Amino acid sequence: MTSDGPTPVLVRQGEVFDVSAIAATVAQFLAQWPESGAQGGVSLGRLEDFDFAPVWEREGKDTLLSPIDLQVVKAAGVTFAVSAVERVIEERARGDADKAQAIRNDLSERIGGDIRAVVPGSESAMKLKEALITEGLWSQYLEVAIGPDAEVFTKSPVLSTVGWGEEVGVRSDSTWNNPEPEVVLVVTADGRTVGATLGNDVNLRCFEGRSALLLGKAKDNNASCALGPFIRLFDDGFTIDDVRSAVLDLKIDGPEGYELTGRSSMDQISRDPLELVRQAMSEHHYPDGFVLMLGTLFAPTQDRDVAGRGFTHKVGDIVRVNTPKLGRLENRVNTSKDARAWVFGITALMQNLAARGLLKGGKPARTDAA
């Protein structure tokens, strides 16, 4: 956020505080939360006084980075019934959007109602699984949608996420790609879920549709994960129940005048957010904590250029994800090849913090079990 290097800040009642002297990284600050928040910090002024601007308008403006740093970026997939159906479509269409609509209609008609009513891992889920296997409709995506184990994967490397106003990237050789607007939980090393932010889990449906083994290429590319604008920490005015009831609105404005809107309602998620955290935590090896993208209900099918071909991103699309209690995440689409290269890694961060004298006297992270 400053010209010297990335600086963790705390916004309290509209005032921005530089807390880098308390904790050199966001991960360290959250590991000490709430004690770290009681120590003040250096006031930088009112939030409305900062001249934040997106990268496509930024010349000498303030930069709002991704609100995380050393946390591992995890994601839970197929957490909504609609997304389960869409993943089966991807699998069967093999990345061919022309085949997708017929499969979508058939599958939704035959299992859409049942899959929304079933509790993952329950006896009724296992009965539904048996019936779908008999009918030749079973899929690896339905396994993680209604089976006992959620799909949890590593979305992107440490320090690779982009923030509000940055470009998000899709592979230049992708022909079918979507935004995925999501709520993202922030978890400390000891398993405490301390807050939430917004995320865009950019996905290449043509890659994942050809094979689930291409998930890495579909999900992890330069600039393919956006988070922000801020982490809202849990307190009396914002709790996990607000996450459970959140409604995310998405709007895409294309350079040719195309518009698409969508909505994702967290009350339709198949597994409770804290159950997904428990499964992501697993046997625990996140010394700097992690963030967990909770999945999305949004699966765009609106045609863009050709009837029956559905939606895919174009370079220049402006993507806005918002919900009242977490703000708005705004990014512009580019190819991963042409988006700003990710060069500021862990070594660069440590060298920067050392040069600024911020690695001295830091408190160790909490290590007590949750």
DAHUFEN-V697075 format. One record per run of one state. SS is the DSSP state (A for helix, B for strand, O for the rest). FROM is the first residue (numbers start at 0). TO is the last residue. If there is no record, write none. Layout:
SS&FROM&TO + SS&FROM&TO
//
This chain:
O&0&0 + B&1&1 + O&2&3 + B&4&4 + O&5&7 + B&8&11 + O&12&13 + B&14&17 + O&18&24 + A&25&30 + O&31&33 + A&34&38 + O&39&40 + B&41&45 + A&46&48 + O&49&50 + B&51&51 + O&52&53 + A&54&56 + O&57&60 + B&61&61 + O&62&70 + B&71&76 + O&77&78 + B&79&79 + A&80&92 + O&93&95 + A&96&116 + O&117&121 + A&122&133 + O&134&138 + A&139&145 + O&146&149 + B&150&155 + O&156&160 + B&161&161 + O&162&165 + B&166&169 + O&170&175 + B&176&177 + O&178&179 + B&180&186 + O&187&191 + B&192&200 + O&201&201 + B&202&203 + A&204&209 + O&210&210 + A&211&218 + O&219&223 + B&224&232 + O&233&233 + B&234&234 + O&235&236 + B&237&237 + O&238&238 + A&239&243 + O&244&245 + B&246&252 + O&253&257 + B&258&264 + A&265&267 + B&268&268 + O&269&271 + A&272&280 + O&281&288 + B&289&292 + O&293&316 + B&317&322 + O&323&325 + B&326&334 + O&335&344 + A&345&354 + O&355&369
//
